[in-house]
């Protein structure tokens, strides 16, 4: 069955009331073109000698210092942000000796469910694996 009115079908597809590109597509296209143009202008300003800029009549522009400083500051800011994020995660994580790494208020013990028949095996509910079971699975199975 189809949820479309027969008049709205054109070769099996619904006809949209609104034609043309969506605003997000337009903003994405304009944004990508703007970034390319800004990058070309930046590299021209950074690499063309000042004497050539003066010959073309361009005399008002930022110092060439900023051609090096802005990317450097940006990279340092990104590295510091990543370092801060990692450090914040280390501070928020309990130490390995804490019992909170094994049990907390959200821990669920394994409950045994009896199957109704031999053919029926229900899916077990989500539960945490105890540290003793984990050690048994990881270390004792390799010895045999």
OpenMM code with the backbone's topology and positions (N, CA, C; nanometers):
from openmm import Vec3, app, unit

residues = "UNK UNK UNK UNK UNK UNK UNK UNK UNK UNK UNK UNK UNK UNK UNK UNK UNK UNK UNK UNK UNK UNK UNK UNK UNK UNK UNK UNK UNK UNK UNK UNK UNK UNK UNK UNK UNK UNK UNK UNK UNK UNK UNK UNK UNK UNK UNK UNK UNK UNK UNK UNK UNK UNK UNK UNK UNK UNK UNK UNK UNK UNK UNK UNK UNK UNK UNK UNK UNK UNK UNK UNK UNK UNK UNK UNK UNK UNK UNK UNK UNK UNK UNK UNK UNK UNK UNK UNK UNK UNK UNK UNK UNK UNK UNK UNK UNK UNK UNK UNK UNK UNK UNK UNK UNK UNK UNK UNK UNK UNK UNK UNK UNK UNK UNK UNK UNK UNK UNK UNK UNK UNK UNK UNK UNK UNK UNK UNK UNK UNK UNK UNK UNK UNK UNK UNK UNK UNK UNK UNK UNK UNK UNK UNK".split()
positions = [
    Vec3(0.0832, -0.1187, 0.0000),
    Vec3(0.0000, 0.0000, 0.0000),
    Vec3(0.0870, 0.1242, 0.0000),
    Vec3(0.0342, 0.2280, -0.0552),
    Vec3(0.1095, 0.3524, -0.0650),
    Vec3(0.0390, 0.4603, 0.0152),
    Vec3(0.1167, 0.5452, 0.0765),
    Vec3(0.0614, 0.6564, 0.1525),
    Vec3(0.0481, 0.7815, 0.0669),
    Vec3(0.0832, 0.7722, -0.0588),
    Vec3(0.0800, 0.8874, -0.1473),
    Vec3(-0.0495, 0.8896, -0.2264),
    Vec3(-0.0980, 1.0083, -0.2556),
    Vec3(-0.2141, 1.0249, -0.3412),
    Vec3(-0.1683, 0.9951, -0.4834),
    Vec3(-0.2474, 0.9276, -0.5649),
    Vec3(-0.2025, 0.8909, -0.7000),
    Vec3(-0.1555, 1.0097, -0.7838),
    Vec3(-0.2115, 1.1298, -0.7619),
    Vec3(-0.1693, 1.2461, -0.8399),
    Vec3(-0.0282, 1.2909, -0.8040),
    Vec3(0.0200, 1.2544, -0.6859),
    Vec3(0.1509, 1.2995, -0.6403),
    Vec3(0.2637, 1.2095, -0.6877),
    Vec3(0.2308, 1.1020, -0.7586),
    Vec3(0.3345, 1.0092, -0.8018),
    Vec3(0.3889, 1.0505, -0.9379),
    Vec3(0.5198, 1.0524, -0.9460),
    Vec3(0.5873, 1.0711, -1.0735),
    Vec3(0.6951, 0.9639, -1.0782),
    Vec3(0.6757, 0.8657, -1.1591),
    Vec3(0.7676, 0.7518, -1.1729),
    Vec3(0.8023, 0.6892, -1.0383),
    Vec3(0.7034, 0.6766, -0.9496),
    Vec3(0.7251, 0.6070, -0.8237),
    Vec3(0.7746, 0.6929, -0.7094),
    Vec3(0.8018, 0.8195, -0.7309),
    Vec3(0.8517, 0.9072, -0.6260),
    Vec3(0.7518, 1.0187, -0.5992),
    Vec3(0.7481, 1.0620, -0.4739),
    Vec3(0.6579, 1.1704, -0.4370),
    Vec3(0.7138, 1.3025, -0.4883),
    Vec3(0.6250, 1.3885, -0.5341),
    Vec3(0.6655, 1.5210, -0.5810),
    Vec3(0.6670, 1.6144, -0.4623),
    Vec3(0.7750, 1.6836, -0.4441),
    Vec3(0.7879, 1.7755, -0.3319),
    Vec3(0.7194, 1.9073, -0.3652),
    Vec3(0.6542, 1.9662, -0.2673),
    Vec3(0.5915, 2.0967, -0.2847),
    Vec3(0.6964, 2.2060, -0.3022),
    Vec3(0.8101, 2.1888, -0.2367),
    Vec3(0.9141, 2.2911, -0.2373),
    Vec3(1.0259, 2.2478, -0.3313),
    Vec3(1.0523, 2.3302, -0.4320),
    Vec3(1.1585, 2.2998, -0.5272),
    Vec3(1.2802, 2.3832, -0.4954),
    Vec3(1.3946, 2.3388, -0.5420),
    Vec3(1.5172, 2.4150, -0.5224),
    Vec3(1.5976, 2.3634, -0.4055),
    Vec3(1.7142, 2.4234, -0.3887),
    Vec3(1.8039, 2.3764, -0.2823),
    Vec3(1.7545, 2.4167, -0.1440),
    Vec3(1.7913, 2.3366, -0.0465),
    Vec3(1.7580, 2.3664, 0.0924),
    Vec3(1.8523, 2.4741, 0.1441),
    Vec3(1.8118, 2.5490, 0.2465),
    Vec3(1.9012, 2.6527, 0.3006),
    Vec3(2.0344, 2.5977, 0.3499),
    Vec3(2.0343, 2.4787, 0.4079),
    Vec3(2.1608, 2.4227, 0.4562),
    Vec3(2.2559, 2.3943, 0.3404),
    Vec3(2.2019, 2.3542, 0.2254),
    Vec3(2.2863, 2.3308, 0.1085),
    Vec3(2.3461, 2.4615, 0.0580),
    Vec3(2.2644, 2.5660, 0.0562),
    Vec3(2.3126, 2.6965, 0.0102),
    Vec3(2.4197, 2.7486, 0.1045),
    Vec3(2.3945, 2.7413, 0.2346),
    Vec3(2.4936, 2.7891, 0.3321),
    Vec3(2.6227, 2.7082, 0.3233),
    Vec3(2.6125, 2.5791, 0.3026),
    Vec3(2.7314, 2.4961, 0.2878),
    Vec3(2.8107, 2.5319, 0.1639),
    Vec3(2.7411, 2.5540, 0.0528),
    Vec3(2.8094, 2.5915, -0.0711),
    Vec3(2.8765, 2.7275, -0.0573),
    Vec3(2.8033, 2.8258, -0.0066),
    Vec3(2.8605, 2.9600, 0.0108),
    Vec3(2.9760, 2.9559, 0.1101),
    Vec3(2.9620, 2.8787, 0.2166),
    Vec3(3.0697, 2.8676, 0.3145),
    Vec3(3.1949, 2.8058, 0.2558),
    Vec3(3.1786, 2.6991, 0.1766),
    Vec3(3.2964, 2.6344, 0.1180),
    Vec3(3.3649, 2.7250, 0.0165),
    Vec3(3.2883, 2.7950, -0.0653),
    Vec3(3.3478, 2.8890, -0.1612),
    Vec3(3.4168, 3.0029, -0.0872),
    Vec3(3.3560, 3.0533, 0.0193),
    Vec3(3.4165, 3.1623, 0.0973),
    Vec3(3.5481, 3.1191, 0.1601),
    Vec3(3.5542, 2.9968, 0.2093),
    Vec3(3.6784, 2.9472, 0.2700),
    Vec3(3.7883, 2.9354, 0.1649),
    Vec3(3.7549, 2.8878, 0.0452),
    Vec3(3.8549, 2.8774, -0.0614),
    Vec3(3.9057, 3.0155, -0.1001),
    Vec3(3.8152, 3.1115, -0.1168),
    Vec3(3.8561, 3.2478, -0.1538),
    Vec3(3.9410, 3.3102, -0.0439),
    Vec3(3.9007, 3.2949, 0.0819),
    Vec3(3.9782, 3.3512, 0.1931),
    Vec3(4.1161, 3.2870, 0.2023),
    Vec3(4.1256, 3.1574, 0.1758),
    Vec3(4.2554, 3.0891, 0.1792),
    Vec3(4.3463, 3.1397, 0.0679),
    Vec3(4.2920, 3.1573, -0.0515),
    Vec3(4.3724, 3.2103, -0.1627),
    Vec3(4.4202, 3.3514, -0.1315),
    Vec3(4.3329, 3.4357, -0.0785),
    Vec3(4.3722, 3.5728, -0.0428),
    Vec3(4.4782, 3.5710, 0.0661),
    Vec3(4.4630, 3.4845, 0.1657),
    Vec3(4.5616, 3.4754, 0.2734),
    Vec3(4.6986, 3.4363, 0.2190),
    Vec3(4.7032, 3.3325, 0.1344),
    Vec3(4.8322, 3.2885, 0.0811),
    Vec3(4.8936, 3.3930, -0.0117),
    Vec3(4.8106, 3.4629, -0.0889),
    Vec3(4.8643, 3.5706, -0.1726),
    Vec3(4.9254, 3.6794, -0.0853),
    Vec3(4.8549, 3.7204, 0.0187),
    Vec3(4.9060, 3.8240, 0.1091),
    Vec3(5.0321, 3.7776, 0.1810),
    Vec3(5.0365, 3.6498, 0.2194),
    Vec3(5.1499, 3.5993, 0.2962),
    Vec3(5.2749, 3.5817, 0.2108),
    Vec3(5.2607, 3.5444, 0.0835),
    Vec3(5.3772, 3.5086, 0.0029),
    Vec3(5.4195, 3.6142, -0.0997),
    Vec3(5.3303, 3.7025, -0.1395),
    Vec3(5.3685, 3.8057, -0.2368),
    Vec3(5.4479, 3.9140, -0.1643),
    Vec3(5.5625, 3.9524, -0.2197),
    Vec3(5.6428, 4.0570, -0.1547),
    Vec3(5.5668, 4.1896, -0.1451),
    Vec3(5.6027, 4.2680, -0.0436),
    Vec3(5.5341, 4.3957, -0.0213),
    Vec3(5.5496, 4.4905, -0.1389),
    Vec3(5.6634, 4.4869, -0.2050),
    Vec3(5.6837, 4.5777, -0.3193),
    Vec3(5.5836, 4.5483, -0.4304),
    Vec3(5.5511, 4.4218, -0.4532),
    Vec3(5.4523, 4.3881, -0.5552),
    Vec3(5.3128, 4.4340, -0.5134),
    Vec3(5.2820, 4.4215, -0.3842),
    Vec3(5.1516, 4.4692, -0.3361),
    Vec3(5.1401, 4.6201, -0.3545),
    Vec3(5.2490, 4.6933, -0.3295),
    Vec3(5.2473, 4.8391, -0.3474),
    Vec3(5.2313, 4.8752, -0.4949),
    Vec3(5.2905, 4.7975, -0.5855),
    Vec3(5.2768, 4.8244, -0.7291),
    Vec3(5.1319, 4.8087, -0.7757),
    Vec3(5.0582, 4.7168, -0.7147),
    Vec3(4.9177, 4.6967, -0.7531),
    Vec3(4.8240, 4.7940, -0.6829),
    Vec3(4.8796, 4.8780, -0.5948),
    Vec3(4.7976, 4.9769, -0.5264),
    Vec3(4.7450, 4.9312, -0.3922),
    Vec3(4.7857, 4.8141, -0.3472),
    Vec3(4.7428, 4.7639, -0.2165),
    Vec3(4.8465, 4.8087, -0.1148),
    Vec3(4.8077, 4.9033, -0.0321),
    Vec3(4.9021, 4.9558, 0.0675),
    Vec3(4.8527, 4.9355, 0.2101),
    Vec3(4.7272, 4.9047, 0.2278),
    Vec3(4.6722, 4.8897, 0.3619),
    Vec3(4.6429, 4.7421, 0.3863),
    Vec3(4.7264, 4.6762, 0.4647),
    Vec3(4.7117, 4.5351, 0.4966),
    Vec3(4.7818, 4.5090, 0.6287),
    Vec3(4.7502, 4.3983, 0.6943),
    Vec3(4.8144, 4.3684, 0.8232),
    Vec3(4.9627, 4.3358, 0.8054),
    Vec3(5.0336, 4.3398, 0.9155),
    Vec3(5.1756, 4.3063, 0.9158),
    Vec3(5.1946, 4.1592, 0.8790),
    Vec3(5.3070, 4.1285, 0.8134),
    Vec3(5.3369, 3.9896, 0.7751),
    Vec3(5.3598, 3.9022, 0.8985),
    Vec3(5.3827, 3.9643, 1.0136),
    Vec3(5.3971, 3.8902, 1.1393),
    Vec3(5.2753, 3.8015, 1.1626),
    Vec3(5.1572, 3.8513, 1.1301),
    Vec3(5.0340, 3.7773, 1.1551),
    Vec3(5.0180, 3.6574, 1.0625),
    Vec3(5.0908, 3.6544, 0.9504),
    Vec3(5.0858, 3.5378, 0.8614),
    Vec3(5.1475, 3.4157, 0.9283),
    Vec3(5.2398, 3.4399, 1.0214),
    Vec3(5.3022, 3.3308, 1.0957),
    Vec3(5.2358, 3.3143, 1.2320),
    Vec3(5.1996, 3.4263, 1.2942),
    Vec3(5.1494, 3.4226, 1.4315),
    Vec3(5.0121, 3.3555, 1.4430),
    Vec3(4.9196, 3.3874, 1.3556),
    Vec3(4.7833, 3.3332, 1.3674),
    Vec3(4.7816, 3.1804, 1.3516),
    Vec3(4.8458, 3.1222, 1.2487),
    Vec3(4.8472, 2.9749, 1.2432),
    Vec3(4.9196, 2.9118, 1.3619),
    Vec3(5.0279, 2.9766, 1.4072),
    Vec3(5.1014, 2.9224, 1.5216),
    Vec3(5.0163, 2.9263, 1.6473),
    Vec3(4.9524, 3.0389, 1.6735),
    Vec3(4.8645, 3.0501, 1.7900),
    Vec3(4.7502, 2.9486, 1.7813),
    Vec3(4.6963, 2.9290, 1.6612),
    Vec3(4.5863, 2.8336, 1.6445),
    Vec3(4.6312, 2.6913, 1.6755),
    Vec3(4.7482, 2.6528, 1.6237),
    Vec3(4.7977, 2.5169, 1.6501),
    Vec3(4.8278, 2.4961, 1.7980),
    Vec3(4.8865, 2.5967, 1.8625),
    Vec3(4.9155, 2.5853, 2.0058),
    Vec3(4.7849, 2.5758, 2.0850),
    Vec3(4.6847, 2.6534, 2.0453),
    Vec3(4.5555, 2.6481, 2.1146),
    Vec3(4.4916, 2.5099, 2.1011),
    Vec3(4.5008, 2.4495, 1.9828),
    Vec3(4.4439, 2.3157, 1.9626),
    Vec3(4.5184, 2.2133, 2.0474),
    Vec3(4.6521, 2.2201, 2.0495),
    Vec3(4.7312, 2.1258, 2.1299),
    Vec3(4.6989, 2.1421, 2.2783),
    Vec3(4.6880, 2.2661, 2.3255),
    Vec3(4.6542, 2.2893, 2.4659),
    Vec3(4.5127, 2.2418, 2.4985),
    Vec3(4.4185, 2.2623, 2.4067),
    Vec3(4.2812, 2.2161, 2.4300),
    Vec3(4.2765, 2.0640, 2.4398),
    Vec3(4.3492, 1.9956, 2.3525),
    Vec3(4.3534, 1.8491, 2.3591),
    Vec3(4.4179, 1.8038, 2.4893),
    Vec3(4.5282, 1.8693, 2.5272),
    Vec3(4.5941, 1.8351, 2.6538),
    Vec3(4.5040, 1.8602, 2.7734),
    Vec3(4.4314, 1.9721, 2.7721),
    Vec3(4.3382, 2.0026, 2.8806),
    Vec3(4.2266, 1.8990, 2.8865),
    Vec3(4.1756, 1.8587, 2.7717),
    Vec3(4.0682, 1.7593, 2.7663),
    Vec3(4.1146, 1.6251, 2.8223),
    Vec3(4.2336, 1.5824, 2.7822),
    Vec3(4.2877, 1.4560, 2.8334),
    Vec3(4.3115, 1.4657, 2.9838),
    Vec3(4.3674, 1.5783, 3.0292),
    Vec3(4.3904, 1.5970, 3.1723),
    Vec3(4.2614, 1.5974, 3.2517),
    Vec3(4.1584, 1.6596, 3.1971),
    Vec3(4.0287, 1.6623, 3.2644),
    Vec3(3.9713, 1.5204, 3.2765),
    Vec3(3.9911, 1.4381, 3.1749),
    Vec3(3.9454, 1.2991, 3.1824),
    Vec3(4.0232, 1.2206, 3.2870),
    Vec3(4.1540, 1.2457, 3.2983),
    Vec3(4.2327, 1.1777, 3.4014),
    Vec3(4.1866, 1.2176, 3.5411),
    Vec3(4.1535, 1.3448, 3.5602),
    Vec3(4.1082, 1.3913, 3.6915),
    Vec3(3.9721, 1.3306, 3.7255),
    Vec3(3.8848, 1.3166, 3.6263),
    Vec3(3.7497, 1.2650, 3.6507),
    Vec3(3.7457, 1.1131, 3.6665),
    Vec3(3.8505, 1.0431, 3.6272),
    Vec3(3.8537, 0.8970, 3.6354),
    Vec3(3.9024, 0.8539, 3.7728),
    Vec3(3.8334, 0.7599, 3.8373),
    Vec3(3.8815, 0.7126, 3.9675),
    Vec3(4.0128, 0.6352, 3.9519),
    Vec3(4.0946, 0.6324, 4.0565),
    Vec3(4.2222, 0.5598, 4.0472),
    Vec3(4.1988, 0.4094, 4.0302),
    Vec3(4.2978, 0.3383, 3.9760),
    Vec3(4.2796, 0.1941, 3.9528),
    Vec3(4.2551, 0.1139, 4.0799),
    Vec3(4.2986, 0.1638, 4.1954),
    Vec3(4.2786, 0.0905, 4.3208),
    Vec3(4.1408, 0.1134, 4.3812),
    Vec3(4.0627, 0.2030, 4.3244),
    Vec3(3.9301, 0.2336, 4.3780),
    Vec3(3.8316, 0.1218, 4.3452),
    Vec3(3.7436, 0.0929, 4.4403),
    Vec3(3.6394, -0.0072, 4.4149),
    Vec3(3.5347, 0.0439, 4.3165),
    Vec3(3.5313, 0.1746, 4.2935),
    Vec3(3.4366, 0.2296, 4.1963),
    Vec3(3.4689, 0.1860, 4.0536),
    Vec3(3.5900, 0.1391, 4.0299),
    Vec3(3.6210, 0.0881, 3.8965),
    Vec3(3.5600, -0.0490, 3.8732),
    Vec3(3.5193, -0.1163, 3.9806),
    Vec3(3.4570, -0.2483, 3.9668),
    Vec3(3.3073, -0.2448, 3.9948),
    Vec3(3.2655, -0.1679, 4.0947),
    Vec3(3.1246, -0.1607, 4.1327),
    Vec3(3.0868, -0.0150, 4.1554),
    Vec3(2.9675, 0.0207, 4.1130),
    Vec3(2.9123, 0.1516, 4.1448),
    Vec3(2.7606, 0.1388, 4.1510),
    Vec3(2.6909, 0.2516, 4.1590),
    Vec3(2.5456, 0.2453, 4.1744),
    Vec3(2.4756, 0.1942, 4.0485),
    Vec3(2.5455, 0.1891, 3.9350),
    Vec3(2.4847, 0.1420, 3.8106),
    Vec3(2.5209, -0.0031, 3.7777),
    Vec3(2.5951, -0.0693, 3.8638),
    Vec3(2.6356, -0.2080, 3.8385),
    Vec3(2.5144, -0.3001, 3.8440),
    Vec3(2.5142, -0.3988, 3.7562),
    Vec3(2.4056, -0.4972, 3.7533),
    Vec3(2.4662, -0.6358, 3.7680),
    Vec3(2.4178, -0.7081, 3.8646),
    Vec3(2.4643, -0.8447, 3.8864),
    Vec3(2.3984, -0.9369, 3.7848),
    Vec3(2.4688, -1.0427, 3.7488),
    Vec3(2.4158, -1.1411, 3.6550),
    Vec3(2.3045, -1.2202, 3.7229),
    Vec3(2.1904, -1.2296, 3.6579),
    Vec3(2.0801, -1.3090, 3.7124),
    Vec3(2.0597, -1.4296, 3.6218),
    Vec3(2.0401, -1.5440, 3.6835),
    Vec3(2.0214, -1.6662, 3.6044),
    Vec3(1.8738, -1.6810, 3.5706),
    Vec3(1.8474, -1.7033, 3.4436),
    Vec3(1.7102, -1.7212, 3.3961),
    Vec3(1.6969, -1.8652, 3.3486),
    Vec3(1.5941, -1.9291, 3.3962),
    Vec3(1.5705, -2.0682, 3.3582),
    Vec3(1.4911, -2.0697, 3.2277),
    Vec3(1.5355, -2.1494, 3.1324),
    Vec3(1.4637, -2.1631, 3.0062),
    Vec3(1.3391, -2.2481, 3.0288),
    Vec3(1.2341, -2.2163, 2.9570),
    Vec3(1.1102, -2.2895, 2.9733),
    Vec3(1.1185, -2.4277, 2.9099),
    Vec3(1.1929, -2.4415, 2.8047),
    Vec3(1.2102, -2.5715, 2.7407),
    Vec3(1.3529, -2.5787, 2.6866),
    Vec3(1.3884, -2.6958, 2.6346),
    Vec3(1.5247, -2.7129, 2.5839),
    Vec3(1.5497, -2.6289, 2.4592),
    Vec3(1.4469, -2.6107, 2.3767),
    Vec3(1.4625, -2.5345, 2.2530),
    Vec3(1.4617, -2.3838, 2.2769),
    Vec3(1.3986, -2.3422, 2.3839),
    Vec3(1.3832, -2.1990, 2.4093),
    Vec3(1.4994, -2.1473, 2.4933),
    Vec3(1.5695, -2.0481, 2.4426),
    Vec3(1.6784, -1.9846, 2.5165),
    Vec3(1.6589, -1.8332, 2.5080),
    Vec3(1.5999, -1.7732, 2.6104),
    Vec3(1.5750, -1.6287, 2.6046),
    Vec3(1.7056, -1.5496, 2.6100),
    Vec3(1.7001, -1.4289, 2.5598),
    Vec3(1.8160, -1.3399, 2.5650),
    Vec3(1.8328, -1.2919, 2.7079),
    Vec3(1.9530, -1.3046, 2.7588),
    Vec3(1.9784, -1.2640, 2.8966),
    Vec3(1.9786, -1.1116, 2.9066),
    Vec3(1.9307, -1.0586, 3.0190),
    Vec3(1.9345, -0.9133, 3.0357),
    Vec3(2.0787, -0.8644, 3.0496),
    Vec3(2.0992, -0.7376, 3.0245),
    Vec3(2.2327, -0.6781, 3.0343),
    Vec3(2.2813, -0.6854, 3.1777),
    Vec3(2.4054, -0.7271, 3.1934),
    Vec3(2.4654, -0.7323, 3.3265),
    Vec3(2.6149, -0.7102, 3.3130),
    Vec3(2.6787, -0.6782, 3.4254),
    Vec3(2.8228, -0.6580, 3.4282),
    Vec3(2.8927, -0.7897, 3.4564),
    Vec3(3.0092, -0.8046, 3.3973),
    Vec3(3.0904, -0.9234, 3.4228),
    Vec3(3.1798, -0.8927, 3.5417),
    Vec3(3.1786, -0.9802, 3.6412),
    Vec3(3.2610, -0.9609, 3.7600),
    Vec3(3.4090, -0.9740, 3.7273),
    Vec3(3.4923, -0.9157, 3.8130),
    Vec3(3.6364, -0.9197, 3.7899),
    Vec3(3.6894, -1.0621, 3.7967),
    Vec3(3.6287, -1.1474, 3.8795),
    Vec3(3.6734, -1.2867, 3.8869),
    Vec3(3.6436, -1.3613, 3.7570),
    Vec3(3.5261, -1.3356, 3.6982),
    Vec3(3.4928, -1.3979, 3.5703),
    Vec3(3.5818, -1.3445, 3.4582),
    Vec3(3.6121, -1.2161, 3.4623),
    Vec3(3.6973, -1.1557, 3.3603),
    Vec3(3.8381, -1.2143, 3.3658),
    Vec3(3.8920, -1.2278, 3.4858),
    Vec3(4.0243, -1.2889, 3.5000),
    Vec3(4.0235, -1.4335, 3.4520),
    Vec3(3.9167, -1.5042, 3.4826),
    Vec3(3.9046, -1.6434, 3.4379),
    Vec3(3.9018, -1.6508, 3.2853),
    Vec3(3.8247, -1.5636, 3.2229),
    Vec3(3.8138, -1.5644, 3.0769),
    Vec3(3.9437, -1.5224, 3.0092),
    Vec3(4.0092, -1.4211, 3.0637),
    Vec3(4.1272, -1.3666, 2.9971),
    Vec3(4.2537, -1.4474, 3.0222),
    Vec3(4.2731, -1.4945, 3.1436),
    Vec3(4.4026, -1.5516, 3.1780),
    Vec3(4.4025, -1.7036, 3.1862),
    Vec3(4.2991, -1.7639, 3.2399),
    Vec3(4.2992, -1.9093, 3.2560),
    Vec3(4.2710, -1.9823, 3.1258),
    Vec3(4.1986, -1.9210, 3.0343),
    Vec3(4.1702, -1.9886, 2.9081),
    Vec3(4.2950, -1.9974, 2.8209),
    Vec3(4.3916, -1.9086, 2.8398),
    Vec3(4.5143, -1.9111, 2.7609),
    Vec3(4.6101, -2.0199, 2.8086),
    Vec3(4.5968, -2.0602, 2.9331),
    Vec3(4.6878, -2.1601, 2.9878),
    Vec3(4.6570, -2.2995, 2.9366),
    Vec3(4.5346, -2.3247, 2.8957),
    Vec3(4.4978, -2.4595, 2.8514),
    Vec3(4.5142, -2.4753, 2.7026),
] * unit.nanometer
topology = app.Topology()
chain = topology.addChain("A")
for resn in residues:
    res = topology.addResidue(resn, chain)
    for name in ("N", "CA", "C"):
        topology.addAtom(name, app.Element.getBySymbol(name[0]), res)
